């Protein structure tokens, strides 16, 4: 019973934290990914929210019909961490550009760029990441 109550309390606290961050537009991590791996990225985003971490995910944050490249550049300057997600789809063409932008910006601000590789990703994708 105590474990169940603790879990409910933790979930409520995480929801409250995420709502506060959403109200202030204060994202914790940018999820850099290949569109081919979108379903896994969505699932990761849900799990992060459940833990009180607010991810920036393009389909949730980019307004339709607006120039998305400028919004991405603005966000790269605001967010303090990026997760570069490499799944079975490898590194996509836009993702490569995002990686380069994060590496340049984050090196100046001393922010983390976190590599995350899906179990099914092929070794060559890591080589692609290091070349980016």
HELIX and SHEET records of a PDB file:
HELIX    1   1 UNK A    2  UNK A   24  1                                  23    
HELIX    2   2 UNK A   35  UNK A   37  5                                   3    
HELIX    3   3 UNK A   38  UNK A   50  1                                  13    
HELIX    4   4 UNK A   58  UNK A   61  1                                   4    
HELIX    5   5 UNK A   68  UNK A   78  1                                  11    
HELIX    6   6 UNK A   93  UNK A  109  1                                  17    
HELIX    7   7 UNK A  123  UNK A  131  1                                   9    
SHEET    1   A 4 UNK A  55  UNK A  56  0                                        
SHEET    2   A 4 UNK A  29  UNK A  32  1                                        
SHEET    3   A 4 UNK A  81  UNK A  86  1                                        
SHEET    4   A 4 UNK A 112  UNK A 117  1                                        
END                                                                             
